């Protein structure tokens, strides 16, 4: 498997809109390389009879059914909002037009 380069980390950080300084880029590339090596080691040990999985034990839903009740009207929901426009919450823009 190819190594995770500092440039790879910088590219991923840009895509995720995460600011990283030079030290963080160096540190993260080392940490990601370590993680990739660990994954490779596990992959080498796992035989054909071991199914691939993302969890060691089966997952199950432990939550109750989602039953709507006691809903607010639009006016009630917007009554305490810091800002509203055209019947919707108005929030500051977080994207720069991308």
Backbone as XML, in Angstrom:
<?xml version="1.0"?>
<chain id="A" units="angstrom">
  <residue number="1" name="UNK">
    <atom name="N" x="0.855" y="-1.178" z="0.000"/>
    <atom name="CA" x="0.000" y="0.000" z="0.000"/>
    <atom name="C" x="0.902" y="1.243" z="0.000"/>
  </residue>
  <residue number="2" name="UNK">
    <atom name="N" x="0.507" y="2.270" z="-0.701"/>
    <atom name="CA" x="1.325" y="3.468" z="-0.785"/>
    <atom name="C" x="1.220" y="4.293" z="0.495"/>
  </residue>
  <residue number="3" name="UNK">
    <atom name="N" x="2.265" y="5.028" z="0.780"/>
    <atom name="CA" x="2.314" y="5.846" z="1.995"/>
    <atom name="C" x="1.419" y="7.072" z="1.855"/>
  </residue>
  <residue number="4" name="UNK">
    <atom name="N" x="0.948" y="7.539" z="2.974"/>
    <atom name="CA" x="0.171" y="8.778" z="3.013"/>
    <atom name="C" x="1.182" y="9.927" z="3.077"/>
  </residue>
  <residue number="5" name="UNK">
    <atom name="N" x="1.176" y="10.747" z="2.071"/>
    <atom name="CA" x="2.143" y="11.848" z="2.040"/>
    <atom name="C" x="1.570" y="13.091" z="2.706"/>
  </residue>
  <residue number="6" name="UNK">
    <atom name="N" x="2.447" y="13.991" z="3.006"/>
    <atom name="CA" x="2.058" y="15.281" z="3.568"/>
    <atom name="C" x="1.122" y="16.017" z="2.615"/>
  </residue>
  <residue number="7" name="UNK">
    <atom name="N" x="1.395" y="15.869" z="1.309"/>
    <atom name="CA" x="0.556" y="16.498" z="0.290"/>
    <atom name="C" x="-0.839" y="15.883" z="0.275"/>
  </residue>
  <residue number="8" name="UNK">
    <atom name="N" x="-0.929" y="14.558" z="0.499"/>
    <atom name="CA" x="-2.243" y="13.896" z="0.591"/>
    <atom name="C" x="-3.045" y="14.489" z="1.748"/>
  </residue>
  <residue number="9" name="UNK">
    <atom name="N" x="-2.392" y="14.653" z="2.891"/>
    <atom name="CA" x="-3.066" y="15.203" z="4.065"/>
    <atom name="C" x="-3.508" y="16.645" z="3.795"/>
  </residue>
  <residue number="10" name="UNK">
    <atom name="N" x="-2.643" y="17.436" z="3.179"/>
    <atom name="CA" x="-2.989" y="18.822" z="2.867"/>
    <atom name="C" x="-4.191" y="18.868" z="1.910"/>
  </residue>
  <residue number="11" name="UNK">
    <atom name="N" x="-4.211" y="17.970" z="0.938"/>
    <atom name="CA" x="-5.325" y="17.917" z="-0.017"/>
    <atom name="C" x="-6.628" y="17.554" z="0.699"/>
  </residue>
  <residue number="12" name="UNK">
    <atom name="N" x="-6.594" y="16.540" z="1.549"/>
    <atom name="CA" x="-7.782" y="16.143" z="2.299"/>
    <atom name="C" x="-8.252" y="17.260" z="3.227"/>
  </residue>
  <residue number="13" name="UNK">
    <atom name="N" x="-7.310" y="17.956" z="3.848"/>
    <atom name="CA" x="-7.661" y="19.069" z="4.733"/>
    <atom name="C" x="-8.362" y="20.174" z="3.953"/>
  </residue>
  <residue number="14" name="UNK">
    <atom name="N" x="-7.869" y="20.468" z="2.748"/>
    <atom name="CA" x="-8.518" y="21.490" z="1.912"/>
    <atom name="C" x="-9.936" y="21.060" z="1.545"/>
  </residue>
  <residue number="15" name="UNK">
    <atom name="N" x="-10.102" y="19.799" z="1.164"/>
    <atom name="CA" x="-11.431" y="19.298" z="0.794"/>
    <atom name="C" x="-12.404" y="19.387" z="1.969"/>
  </residue>
  <residue number="16" name="UNK">
    <atom name="N" x="-11.894" y="19.157" z="3.180"/>
    <atom name="CA" x="-12.739" y="19.173" z="4.375"/>
    <atom name="C" x="-12.817" y="20.561" z="5.007"/>
  </residue>
  <residue number="17" name="UNK">
    <atom name="N" x="-12.198" y="21.550" z="4.385"/>
    <atom name="CA" x="-12.162" y="22.915" z="4.918"/>
    <atom name="C" x="-11.584" y="22.938" z="6.337"/>
  </residue>
  <residue number="18" name="UNK">
    <atom name="N" x="-10.486" y="22.198" z="6.529"/>
    <atom name="CA" x="-9.799" y="22.149" z="7.817"/>
    <atom name="C" x="-8.457" y="22.849" z="7.657"/>
  </residue>
  <residue number="19" name="UNK">
    <atom name="N" x="-8.215" y="23.863" z="8.482"/>
    <atom name="CA" x="-6.919" y="24.538" z="8.455"/>
    <atom name="C" x="-5.916" y="23.727" z="9.265"/>
  </residue>
  <residue number="20" name="UNK">
    <atom name="N" x="-4.776" y="23.451" z="8.664"/>
    <atom name="CA" x="-3.719" y="22.717" z="9.361"/>
    <atom name="C" x="-2.407" y="23.447" z="9.123"/>
  </residue>
  <residue number="21" name="UNK">
    <atom name="N" x="-1.656" y="23.648" z="10.209"/>
    <atom name="CA" x="-0.347" y="24.268" z="10.040"/>
    <atom name="C" x="0.674" y="23.198" z="9.634"/>
  </residue>
  <residue number="22" name="UNK">
    <atom name="N" x="1.895" y="23.616" z="9.403"/>
    <atom name="CA" x="2.943" y="22.712" z="8.917"/>
    <atom name="C" x="3.177" y="21.550" z="9.883"/>
  </residue>
  <residue number="23" name="UNK">
    <atom name="N" x="3.223" y="21.835" z="11.172"/>
    <atom name="CA" x="3.446" y="20.780" z="12.167"/>
    <atom name="C" x="2.302" y="19.775" z="12.184"/>
  </residue>
  <residue number="24" name="UNK">
    <atom name="N" x="1.071" y="20.275" z="12.079"/>
    <atom name="CA" x="-0.092" y="19.384" z="12.074"/>
    <atom name="C" x="-0.090" y="18.484" z="10.840"/>
  </residue>
  <residue number="25" name="UNK">
    <atom name="N" x="0.291" y="19.032" z="9.688"/>
    <atom name="CA" x="0.360" y="18.230" z="8.471"/>
    <atom name="C" x="1.384" y="17.106" z="8.622"/>
  </residue>
  <residue number="26" name="UNK">
    <atom name="N" x="2.553" y="17.452" z="9.165"/>
    <atom name="CA" x="3.596" y="16.435" z="9.369"/>
    <atom name="C" x="3.123" y="15.359" z="10.348"/>
  </residue>
  <residue number="27" name="UNK">
    <atom name="N" x="2.540" y="15.793" z="11.457"/>
    <atom name="CA" x="2.077" y="14.850" z="12.475"/>
    <atom name="C" x="0.971" y="13.953" z="11.932"/>
  </residue>
  <residue number="28" name="UNK">
    <atom name="N" x="0.003" y="14.534" z="11.234"/>
    <atom name="CA" x="-1.129" y="13.761" z="10.729"/>
    <atom name="C" x="-0.694" y="12.767" z="9.662"/>
  </residue>
  <residue number="29" name="UNK">
    <atom name="N" x="0.250" y="13.137" z="8.817"/>
    <atom name="CA" x="0.700" y="12.189" z="7.790"/>
    <atom name="C" x="1.362" y="10.986" z="8.447"/>
  </residue>
  <residue number="30" name="UNK">
    <atom name="N" x="2.101" y="11.202" z="9.528"/>
    <atom name="CA" x="2.705" y="10.084" z="10.263"/>
    <atom name="C" x="1.660" y="9.217" z="10.929"/>
  </residue>
  <residue number="31" name="UNK">
    <atom name="N" x="0.657" y="9.844" z="11.539"/>
    <atom name="CA" x="-0.395" y="9.094" z="12.219"/>
    <atom name="C" x="-1.218" y="8.284" z="11.230"/>
  </residue>
  <residue number="32" name="UNK">
    <atom name="N" x="-1.548" y="8.877" z="10.094"/>
    <atom name="CA" x="-2.323" y="8.153" z="9.086"/>
    <atom name="C" x="-1.514" y="7.001" z="8.490"/>
  </residue>
  <residue number="33" name="UNK">
    <atom name="N" x="-0.215" y="7.202" z="8.322"/>
    <atom name="CA" x="0.642" y="6.123" z="7.823"/>
    <atom name="C" x="0.648" y="4.963" z="8.820"/>
  </residue>
  <residue number="34" name="UNK">
    <atom name="N" x="0.701" y="5.270" z="10.111"/>
    <atom name="CA" x="0.664" y="4.242" z="11.156"/>
    <atom name="C" x="-0.656" y="3.469" z="11.100"/>
  </residue>
  <residue number="35" name="UNK">
    <atom name="N" x="-1.764" y="4.186" z="10.941"/>
    <atom name="CA" x="-3.082" y="3.546" z="10.859"/>
    <atom name="C" x="-3.156" y="2.647" z="9.628"/>
  </residue>
  <residue number="36" name="UNK">
    <atom name="N" x="-2.659" y="3.118" z="8.494"/>
    <atom name="CA" x="-2.687" y="2.325" z="7.269"/>
    <atom name="C" x="-1.840" y="1.061" z="7.415"/>
  </residue>
  <residue number="37" name="UNK">
    <atom name="N" x="-0.686" y="1.170" z="8.096"/>
    <atom name="CA" x="0.152" y="-0.005" z="8.346"/>
    <atom name="C" x="-0.587" y="-1.024" z="9.211"/>
  </residue>
  <residue number="38" name="UNK">
    <atom name="N" x="-1.319" y="-0.549" z="10.219"/>
    <atom name="CA" x="-2.085" y="-1.441" z="11.091"/>
    <atom name="C" x="-3.175" y="-2.157" z="10.295"/>
  </residue>
  <residue number="39" name="UNK">
    <atom name="N" x="-3.839" y="-1.440" z="9.418"/>
    <atom name="CA" x="-4.888" y="-2.053" z="8.582"/>
    <atom name="C" x="-4.274" y="-3.106" z="7.667"/>
  </residue>
  <residue number="40" name="UNK">
    <atom name="N" x="-3.122" y="-2.812" z="7.117"/>
    <atom name="CA" x="-2.439" y="-3.768" z="6.242"/>
    <atom name="C" x="-2.074" y="-5.025" z="7.016"/>
  </residue>
  <residue number="41" name="UNK">
    <atom name="N" x="-1.586" y="-4.859" z="8.250"/>
    <atom name="CA" x="-1.221" y="-6.018" z="9.081"/>
    <atom name="C" x="-2.431" y="-6.905" z="9.344"/>
  </residue>
  <residue number="42" name="UNK">
    <atom name="N" x="-3.543" y="-6.308" z="9.674"/>
    <atom name="CA" x="-4.764" y="-7.085" z="9.932"/>
    <atom name="C" x="-5.217" y="-7.775" z="8.659"/>
  </residue>
  <residue number="43" name="UNK">
    <atom name="N" x="-5.139" y="-7.097" z="7.544"/>
    <atom name="CA" x="-5.554" y="-7.685" z="6.272"/>
    <atom name="C" x="-4.698" y="-8.892" z="5.907"/>
  </residue>
  <residue number="44" name="UNK">
    <atom name="N" x="-3.416" y="-8.839" z="6.246"/>
    <atom name="CA" x="-2.519" y="-9.953" z="5.937"/>
    <atom name="C" x="-2.850" y="-11.176" z="6.779"/>
  </residue>
  <residue number="45" name="UNK">
    <atom name="N" x="-3.286" y="-10.978" z="8.017"/>
    <atom name="CA" x="-3.591" y="-12.079" z="8.923"/>
    <atom name="C" x="-4.939" y="-12.707" z="8.611"/>
  </residue>
  <residue number="46" name="UNK">
    <atom name="N" x="-5.899" y="-11.881" z="8.239"/>
    <atom name="CA" x="-7.253" y="-12.377" z="7.970"/>
    <atom name="C" x="-7.239" y="-13.265" z="6.734"/>
  </residue>
  <residue number="47" name="UNK">
    <atom name="N" x="-7.737" y="-14.489" z="6.891"/>
    <atom name="CA" x="-7.786" y="-15.426" z="5.771"/>
    <atom name="C" x="-9.063" y="-15.271" z="4.973"/>
  </residue>
  <residue number="48" name="UNK">
    <atom name="N" x="-9.192" y="-16.102" z="3.961"/>
    <atom name="CA" x="-10.379" y="-16.062" z="3.108"/>
    <atom name="C" x="-11.644" y="-16.423" z="3.873"/>
  </residue>
  <residue number="49" name="UNK">
    <atom name="N" x="-11.496" y="-17.185" z="4.973"/>
    <atom name="CA" x="-12.657" y="-17.614" z="5.743"/>
    <atom name="C" x="-13.149" y="-16.553" z="6.730"/>
  </residue>
  <residue number="50" name="UNK">
    <atom name="N" x="-12.443" y="-15.422" z="6.824"/>
    <atom name="CA" x="-12.842" y="-14.341" z="7.728"/>
    <atom name="C" x="-13.585" y="-13.285" z="6.918"/>
  </residue>
  <residue number="51" name="UNK">
    <atom name="N" x="-14.900" y="-13.116" z="7.170"/>
    <atom name="CA" x="-15.648" y="-12.115" z="6.391"/>
    <atom name="C" x="-15.239" y="-10.700" z="6.778"/>
  </residue>
  <residue number="52" name="UNK">
    <atom name="N" x="-15.256" y="-9.809" z="5.812"/>
    <atom name="CA" x="-14.951" y="-8.403" z="6.078"/>
    <atom name="C" x="-16.119" y="-7.794" z="6.835"/>
  </residue>
  <residue number="53" name="UNK">
    <atom name="N" x="-15.793" y="-6.944" z="7.797"/>
    <atom name="CA" x="-16.835" y="-6.305" z="8.590"/>
    <atom name="C" x="-16.324" y="-4.982" z="9.124"/>
  </residue>
  <residue number="54" name="UNK">
    <atom name="N" x="-17.240" y="-4.087" z="9.419"/>
    <atom name="CA" x="-16.844" y="-2.799" z="9.999"/>
    <atom name="C" x="-16.997" y="-2.809" z="11.509"/>
  </residue>
  <residue number="55" name="UNK">
    <atom name="N" x="-17.664" y="-3.865" z="12.053"/>
    <atom name="CA" x="-17.893" y="-3.958" z="13.498"/>
    <atom name="C" x="-17.632" y="-5.388" z="13.964"/>
  </residue>
  <residue number="56" name="UNK">
    <atom name="N" x="-17.034" y="-5.553" z="15.135"/>
    <atom name="CA" x="-16.753" y="-6.909" z="15.609"/>
    <atom name="C" x="-17.994" y="-7.678" z="16.059"/>
  </residue>
  <residue number="57" name="UNK">
    <atom name="N" x="-19.052" y="-6.969" z="16.406"/>
    <atom name="CA" x="-20.294" y="-7.614" z="16.818"/>
    <atom name="C" x="-21.437" y="-7.031" z="15.992"/>
  </residue>
  <residue number="58" name="UNK">
    <atom name="N" x="-22.493" y="-7.798" z="15.774"/>
    <atom name="CA" x="-23.622" y="-7.281" z="14.980"/>
    <atom name="C" x="-24.272" y="-6.069" z="15.661"/>
  </residue>
  <residue number="59" name="UNK">
    <atom name="N" x="-24.701" y="-5.124" z="14.861"/>
    <atom name="CA" x="-25.377" y="-3.946" z="15.383"/>
    <atom name="C" x="-26.875" y="-4.185" z="15.409"/>
  </residue>
  <residue number="60" name="UNK">
    <atom name="N" x="-27.536" y="-3.587" z="16.385"/>
    <atom name="CA" x="-28.992" y="-3.655" z="16.417"/>
    <atom name="C" x="-29.520" y="-2.307" z="16.884"/>
  </residue>
  <residue number="61" name="UNK">
    <atom name="N" x="-30.696" y="-1.972" z="16.456"/>
    <atom name="CA" x="-31.310" y="-0.706" z="16.808"/>
    <atom name="C" x="-31.911" y="-0.828" z="18.203"/>
  </residue>
  <residue number="62" name="UNK">
    <atom name="N" x="-31.449" y="0.002" z="19.135"/>
    <atom name="CA" x="-31.957" y="-0.055" z="20.507"/>
    <atom name="C" x="-32.852" y="1.142" z="20.822"/>
  </residue>
  <residue number="63" name="UNK">
    <atom name="N" x="-33.211" y="1.892" z="19.815"/>
    <atom name="CA" x="-34.030" y="3.076" z="20.020"/>
    <atom name="C" x="-35.507" y="2.754" z="19.819"/>
  </residue>
  <residue number="64" name="UNK">
    <atom name="N" x="-36.340" y="3.537" z="20.446"/>
    <atom name="CA" x="-37.782" y="3.375" z="20.302"/>
    <atom name="C" x="-38.218" y="3.885" z="18.940"/>
  </residue>
  <residue number="65" name="UNK">
    <atom name="N" x="-39.417" y="3.561" z="18.549"/>
    <atom name="CA" x="-39.988" y="4.077" z="17.313"/>
    <atom name="C" x="-40.125" y="5.593" z="17.432"/>
  </residue>
  <residue number="66" name="UNK">
    <atom name="N" x="-39.897" y="6.290" z="16.365"/>
    <atom name="CA" x="-40.023" y="7.738" z="16.342"/>
    <atom name="C" x="-41.487" y="8.091" z="16.075"/>
  </residue>
  <residue number="67" name="UNK">
    <atom name="N" x="-42.170" y="8.532" z="17.112"/>
    <atom name="CA" x="-43.585" y="8.874" z="17.007"/>
    <atom name="C" x="-43.726" y="10.371" z="17.250"/>
  </residue>
  <residue number="68" name="UNK">
    <atom name="N" x="-44.082" y="11.142" z="16.227"/>
    <atom name="CA" x="-44.206" y="12.588" z="16.410"/>
    <atom name="C" x="-45.344" y="12.923" z="17.375"/>
  </residue>
  <residue number="69" name="UNK">
    <atom name="N" x="-45.067" y="13.889" z="18.264"/>
    <atom name="CA" x="-46.116" y="14.353" z="19.185"/>
    <atom name="C" x="-45.734" y="15.737" z="19.692"/>
  </residue>
  <residue number="70" name="UNK">
    <atom name="N" x="-46.731" y="16.506" z="20.060"/>
    <atom name="CA" x="-46.491" y="17.832" z="20.624"/>
    <atom name="C" x="-45.694" y="18.745" z="19.724"/>
  </residue>
  <residue number="71" name="UNK">
    <atom name="N" x="-46.012" y="18.776" z="18.453"/>
    <atom name="CA" x="-45.248" y="19.595" z="17.516"/>
    <atom name="C" x="-45.605" y="21.070" z="17.643"/>
  </residue>
  <residue number="72" name="UNK">
    <atom name="N" x="-44.609" y="21.910" z="17.365"/>
    <atom name="CA" x="-44.810" y="23.358" z="17.363"/>
    <atom name="C" x="-45.343" y="23.813" z="16.005"/>
  </residue>
  <residue number="73" name="UNK">
    <atom name="N" x="-46.076" y="24.890" z="16.026"/>
    <atom name="CA" x="-46.458" y="25.509" z="14.758"/>
    <atom name="C" x="-45.240" y="26.261" z="14.232"/>
  </residue>
  <residue number="74" name="UNK">
    <atom name="N" x="-45.308" y="26.671" z="12.997"/>
    <atom name="CA" x="-44.201" y="27.432" z="12.412"/>
    <atom name="C" x="-43.971" y="28.717" z="13.202"/>
  </residue>
  <residue number="75" name="UNK">
    <atom name="N" x="-45.031" y="29.379" z="13.577"/>
    <atom name="CA" x="-44.909" y="30.630" z="14.329"/>
    <atom name="C" x="-44.267" y="30.387" z="15.698"/>
  </residue>
  <residue number="76" name="UNK">
    <atom name="N" x="-44.653" y="29.310" z="16.380"/>
    <atom name="CA" x="-44.062" y="28.997" z="17.677"/>
    <atom name="C" x="-42.572" y="28.682" z="17.548"/>
  </residue>
  <residue number="77" name="UNK">
    <atom name="N" x="-42.216" y="27.939" z="16.528"/>
    <atom name="CA" x="-40.819" y="27.573" z="16.332"/>
    <atom name="C" x="-39.954" y="28.793" z="16.056"/>
  </residue>
  <residue number="78" name="UNK">
    <atom name="N" x="-40.493" y="29.745" z="15.296"/>
    <atom name="CA" x="-39.717" y="30.935" z="14.925"/>
    <atom name="C" x="-39.795" y="32.045" z="15.962"/>
  </residue>
  <residue number="79" name="UNK">
    <atom name="N" x="-40.681" y="31.922" z="16.944"/>
    <atom name="CA" x="-40.909" y="33.003" z="17.910"/>
    <atom name="C" x="-39.645" y="33.392" z="18.677"/>
  </residue>
  <residue number="80" name="UNK">
    <atom name="N" x="-38.812" y="32.450" z="19.046"/>
    <atom name="CA" x="-37.607" y="32.747" z="19.830"/>
    <atom name="C" x="-36.339" y="32.730" z="18.987"/>
  </residue>
  <residue number="81" name="UNK">
    <atom name="N" x="-36.479" y="32.612" z="17.683"/>
    <atom name="CA" x="-35.309" y="32.582" z="16.804"/>
    <atom name="C" x="-34.640" y="33.951" z="16.776"/>
  </residue>
  <residue number="82" name="UNK">
    <atom name="N" x="-33.314" y="33.990" z="16.766"/>
    <atom name="CA" x="-32.622" y="35.277" z="16.689"/>
    <atom name="C" x="-32.932" y="36.029" z="15.402"/>
  </residue>
  <residue number="83" name="UNK">
    <atom name="N" x="-33.186" y="35.276" z="14.315"/>
    <atom name="CA" x="-33.492" y="35.925" z="13.042"/>
    <atom name="C" x="-34.316" y="34.957" z="12.186"/>
  </residue>
  <residue number="84" name="UNK">
    <atom name="N" x="-35.293" y="35.487" z="11.483"/>
    <atom name="CA" x="-36.138" y="34.681" z="10.607"/>
    <atom name="C" x="-36.480" y="35.506" z="9.375"/>
  </residue>
  <residue number="85" name="UNK">
    <atom name="N" x="-36.726" y="34.806" z="8.279"/>
    <atom name="CA" x="-37.090" y="35.484" z="7.034"/>
    <atom name="C" x="-37.960" y="34.553" z="6.205"/>
  </residue>
  <residue number="86" name="UNK">
    <atom name="N" x="-39.067" y="35.045" z="5.714"/>
    <atom name="CA" x="-39.984" y="34.271" z="4.872"/>
    <atom name="C" x="-40.396" y="32.955" z="5.531"/>
  </residue>
  <residue number="87" name="UNK">
    <atom name="N" x="-40.633" y="32.988" z="6.840"/>
    <atom name="CA" x="-41.095" y="31.800" z="7.540"/>
    <atom name="C" x="-40.037" y="30.744" z="7.776"/>
  </residue>
  <residue number="88" name="UNK">
    <atom name="N" x="-38.752" y="31.123" z="7.682"/>
    <atom name="CA" x="-37.661" y="30.175" z="7.886"/>
    <atom name="C" x="-36.629" y="30.781" z="8.827"/>
  </residue>
  <residue number="89" name="UNK">
    <atom name="N" x="-35.857" y="29.908" z="9.498"/>
    <atom name="CA" x="-34.736" y="30.386" z="10.293"/>
    <atom name="C" x="-33.725" y="31.019" z="9.381"/>
  </residue>
  <residue number="90" name="UNK">
    <atom name="N" x="-33.186" y="32.162" z="9.764"/>
    <atom name="CA" x="-32.137" y="32.796" z="8.976"/>
    <atom name="C" x="-30.836" y="32.663" z="9.753"/>
  </residue>
  <residue number="91" name="UNK">
    <atom name="N" x="-29.845" y="32.083" z="9.099"/>
    <atom name="CA" x="-28.546" y="31.821" z="9.743"/>
    <atom name="C" x="-27.447" y="32.437" z="8.893"/>
  </residue>
  <residue number="92" name="UNK">
    <atom name="N" x="-26.288" y="32.692" z="9.507"/>
    <atom name="CA" x="-25.176" y="33.232" z="8.725"/>
    <atom name="C" x="-24.684" y="32.212" z="7.695"/>
  </residue>
  <residue number="93" name="UNK">
    <atom name="N" x="-24.254" y="32.691" z="6.552"/>
    <atom name="CA" x="-23.700" y="31.820" z="5.516"/>
    <atom name="C" x="-22.392" y="31.234" z="6.017"/>
  </residue>
  <residue number="94" name="UNK">
    <atom name="N" x="-22.166" y="29.940" z="5.735"/>
    <atom name="CA" x="-20.917" y="29.311" z="6.154"/>
    <atom name="C" x="-20.055" y="28.889" z="4.971"/>
  </residue>
  <residue number="95" name="UNK">
    <atom name="N" x="-20.616" y="28.893" z="3.785"/>
    <atom name="CA" x="-19.853" y="28.534" z="2.592"/>
    <atom name="C" x="-19.548" y="29.796" z="1.802"/>
  </residue>
  <residue number="96" name="UNK">
    <atom name="N" x="-18.446" y="29.770" z="1.123"/>
    <atom name="CA" x="-18.041" y="30.944" z="0.363"/>
    <atom name="C" x="-18.377" y="30.818" z="-1.117"/>
  </residue>
  <residue number="97" name="UNK">
    <atom name="N" x="-19.539" y="30.295" z="-1.436"/>
    <atom name="CA" x="-19.997" y="30.235" z="-2.817"/>
    <atom name="C" x="-19.506" y="29.016" z="-3.593"/>
  </residue>
  <residue number="98" name="UNK">
    <atom name="N" x="-18.954" y="28.025" z="-2.903"/>
    <atom name="CA" x="-18.457" y="26.828" z="-3.599"/>
    <atom name="C" x="-19.584" y="25.920" z="-3.962"/>
  </residue>
</chain>
